[in-house]
Amino acid sequence: MLRLLGLNRINFLVKRSLVLLTLLGSVFITFNSPTSVHAEEPYGASLTVTGNFDLDLTPQGTEQVVLRATGFSATVKTNSIAGYSLYMSGGDSNGNFTNPQAPNAVLKPLNHYTYYNFAEDQINMWGICSQYYSSTTKCDSSYYPLGNASNPTLIKKSDGAAPTEGYTYKANLFARANKDIISGRYNGDITFSLIVNEEISSTLVTGREFNKLLREAVNTTDPTILNDPKSELPVYINSLTFAKTEPTSTPKKTVKISTENSEEPVYLTAVQSSTNSYALTIWSNSHHIYTNADSSYMFSGLNNVSTALFYNWPNDSQISFSKTKDFSYMFYKLGNVNESAYYDIKYSSNMVNSIAKANPTNLDSMFEFSNLQPYVTINTTGPVSTNSMFKNNGKRKYSVSLTGNFLENSSDMTSFFEGSIIEFSYGIRTATENFGKYTTSTNSMYKNSESNMIDFGKATFSVLDDTESMFESYGGYYNSIRYLPNKSNVSRLTKMKNMFKNLKTGSYNYLNLSSFNTENVTDMSYLFGTDTENSSKQIDSLTLGSNFDTKNVTNMEGMFSRIYNLRNLDLGDKFDTSKVTNMAKMFYANSVETFKIGNKFNTENVTDMNMMFAGCSNMKDFDLSGFNTKNVTNMYGMFSNAGSLRNFINTSGFNTEKVTNMSYMFNGTRFEKLDLSSFITKNVTDMSYMFNDYFNYSPVITYPAVFDTSKVTNMAYMFNKSYIRNLPSAGFDTRSVTNMNHMFSESLVNGLPSSGFNTSAVTDMGFMFYKAKYMQGPQVFNFNTRNVTNMESMFDQAFTERPSQEAIFGADFNTEKVTNVVNMFRAAKIGKADLTNFVGLPEATSLQSFFDSVPVTELILPNPFNTSKVTTMERAFFGLSSLPDNYTLNMPLTTENVTNMAYMFTGCYAGNINLSSFNTEKVTDFKYMFDGNRFKTLDINNFNLEKAENINYMFNGSQLLTELDLSHVKTTNTLKTMYYTFHKMKKVVTISIPGFDTSGTTDMYGAFYENPELTTIYTSEKFVPAVYGVTYYNSTDYLFTDTPKLVGGAGTHQSNYDNFRTYARVDDPSNSKPGYFTYKAAP
């Protein structure tokens, strides 16, 4: 018979245990019990007992002692990892088998272990023998007693699950009796008891709580880092292990990480192994630990960890993700994502297998910014969100495996691979027909990514709404876009902006959008285009197809911009632009030669056409007859650099009445015919660069009857480098213009309108006529400049084809507000310049190259010429080589703040110069100031050289001076260099420099070199030769070379072979100090 013994009869059972009891009715002499008894319970627990228990104890012959045995086995199976115990007992409460017919006749249990032999009193008893034989074989050694029901014998105890095939106990049941045994039936039970321990389970806290507790365990105190799971944890995690008990190492901190309803608590202990380095241990007596349904952010922010962090992750039977639904941000910023770091954190196969048993609904950002090398197997029974799942994962290109249907069932693929360079060599490579059936968004899916592209050919995408930026900046040398969906079922699309923007792939892209139903899309800006200078963009084939309907699109900005490899563009019959308001940069800088725009290219609602065809260098003549621009307000750069266009005609529909910006409109074009007759420009405010770099030798330009520019404020660069010669004859009104910078620079414009050129509002005339070689006066010299602040290079190199013009500036040419006149007249072909009305330049700080190399024969400056804020006058009047030799150049400048006068009058051919107003007390640099002049006299005794540091070449080449008297001019020890200062003064006889203190001078190389008429040099004791040279030669080499007439004050004659350094002193032969200088007291 089979029965279960109640728990109250087993006083040694542990709690949460399952008991299986198999009781075998036993009757000696005649025994008719079944040969197999089986019982099963939960945890897959089963107990199977087999054997033949019939023992014949009838004495035979002269046999005095009867010993009989029969074999049996008990097999235990259970998958409970909590373990089990197998017990065995027999007989009644005393362990006896009794004979109902003879109550005092019993078979008693063996009471102690015996090996081979029995004692004399061990008779009429029963027990077990561990040796297992068949039922016909004797048990002849190792006899064991067996407990009774109240004290059963433990046969097997295990702390874990039984083996797959089960645990089997084999033994013999034996009885020993003498020949006098009383016959009859001896009743008793052989009982097998299986106790299966119930498994203990625990659940971890939510991922956010786990993350915070982990941060607490590693002694994080900053509340921002503690409470924000996305913040990077500033410690190193060197290991993660699992145990039953708490680690003994110190120092440590332990936190509880299980929920309150867990059957056993689970703890995390962080042992500090060194400064900012921790070893983590998760420990518990629980048999099963389940991660929380919400495990989001669990390991987020652990940016500094060992690559082997998850090596010790246990199998699914110990820690299970099977109940987790939310894995979002689980490994966010795990590991240091560093481009130069050639390591990544390895995924544990146990963790992979455990996650594979989950049925998640949220995988958002699971591996975002992570350096964990993901090998993922995830299957779901319904939709799952995968937004940013692998966004910016890893910075080293490595292969991963993505298997399962999770991406097929994704409801949101937004930014899935954005910024990632991982390659998935196994798993998801080709979409199935169910792929995308829940997906509403692929926004930015491959943006800035180099991950290989899934073949979407068979994908469904029946509810897809948003593909914005899906492949924006998608790259990778071997990557390309070829396999877009080919099923015509993406009818819910409303967002496509930037979908293929800035492609950077190394292979060719063949885009076929035939399956895309776009009738609900409103924004197609930069759909295929790019807004960068990316020259490797490759779209080699573009098929829009019959479903590409644009009837609701309002924005087409940059839609086809910078498509470099495409030569022909057919927009199809459904390319309806009737609602479009923005066509800015629509075809900008692409390589298309031939456009087929269809009959629905309607522009009547467009307000912005800026740079629409700019840079279309291959585009041939384009039929503009269908263009209606009545609502356009912006035509900035519309045809800029469209160099292949030759005719701008049939423009009757080009209504520009609302246009306010025509800047750059025809910049860099080559039109042979430019018909502007229909232009209405009365509202235009910006015409800067409008005809800049217009290159055609013989353009035929038709201006409107009135080219109304009355509202224009900016004409900078308007005709810069333009081959246009004539300006509009009527309406060219500049009363509102404030900026004319570079307006006519390097152009062929040959004159200004006789009326209407009003400059009263202009503030910037910098470079206005720079290299304007055909421009001529007198209008250009009679501007109203009362508000101008910038005149830099205004006439720089101008008038070269209209030489010898007289620049007589009118009364309105006022320079009181001008701050910049650098290069203002440099190399301009002006014969006479009268600057009397300039009044001065009280706000200017630099006069550098102001009148540099101008071939004037007469230069009249106002007196005084206020330059009080000027600090540099370098090259201000350099190269005035056309001044006559009888001309006195008056320089009534105010120079009290000037520090630099280098090259100021170099090459000046005037006979005399008046510098009586000069104050040079702050000047440090005088190099080349009078180099190469033809002055007959030079009076600069009012000069102060006490702060001078450099006077190199200052008077070099002063060809006509016979005397240079600097008797009242003083230098100090701040003077560092004076090489070639008085070089090649061919007619000079005397040089007087008694105030020159050269004690700080390091270089005098060639200072008096090549002065054939020089006889006397007046100096004082302050003039000493330089000690250290800064040139290749000694600093006093060539000091007096080729000055054959030089004689010292006491008659010492110069010789080319004397030591110049020794003789650079006042002549005093009586004291054995001959020299070439004549003494004169210092001022």
Secondary structure, 3 states (H helix, E strand, C coil): CCCCCCHHHCCCCCCCEEEEEEEEEEEECCCCCCCEEEEEECCCEEEEEEECCCCCCCCCCCCCEEEEEEEEEEEEECCCCCCEEEEEEECCCCCCEEECCEEEEEEEECCCCECCCCCCCCCCEEEEECCCCCCCCCCCCCEECCCCCCCCEEEEEECCCCCCCCEEEEEEEEEEEECCCCCCCEEEEEEEEEEEECCCEEEECCHHHHHHHHHHHCCCCCHHHHHCCCCCCCCEEEEEEEECCCCCCCCEEEEECECCCCCCCCEEEEEEEECCEEEEEEECCCCEEECCCECCCCCCCCCCECCCCCCCCCCCCCEECCCCCECCCCCCCCCCCCCCCCCCEECCHHHHHHHCCCCCCECCCCCCCCCEECEEECCCCCCEECCCCCCCCCCCCCEEEEECCCCCCEEECCCCCCCCCCEEEEECCECCCCCCCCCCECCCCCCCCCCCCCECCCCCCCCCCECCCCCCCCEECCCCCCCCCCCCCCCCCCECCCCCCCCEECCCCEEECCCCCCCCCCECCCCCCCCCCCCCCCCCEEECCCCCCCCCCCECCCCCCCCCCCCEEECCCCCCCCCCCECCCCCCCCCCCEEECCCCCCCCCCCECCCCCCCCCCCCCCCCCCCCCCCCCECCCCCCCCCCCCEECCCCCCCCCCCCECCCCCCCCCCCEEECCCCCCCCCCECCCCCCCCCCCCCEEECCCCCCCCCCCECCCCCCCCCCCCCCCCCCCCCCCCECCCCCCCCCCCCCCCCCCCCCCCCECCCCCCCCCCCCCCHHHCCCCCCCCECCCCCCCCCCCCCCEEEECCCCCCCCCCCECCCCCCCCCEEEEECHHHCECCCCCECCCCCCCCCCCEEECCCCEECCCCCECCCCCCCCCCCCCCCEEECCECCCCCCECCCCCCCCCCCEEECCCCCCCCCCECCCCCCCCCCCCCCCCCCCECCCCECCCCCCCCCCCCEEECCCCCECCCCCECCCCCCCCCCCCEEECCCCCCCCCCECCCCCCCCCCCCEEEECCCCCCCCCCCCCCCCCCCCCCCCCCCECCCCCECCCCCCHHHHCCECEHHHCECCCEEECCCC
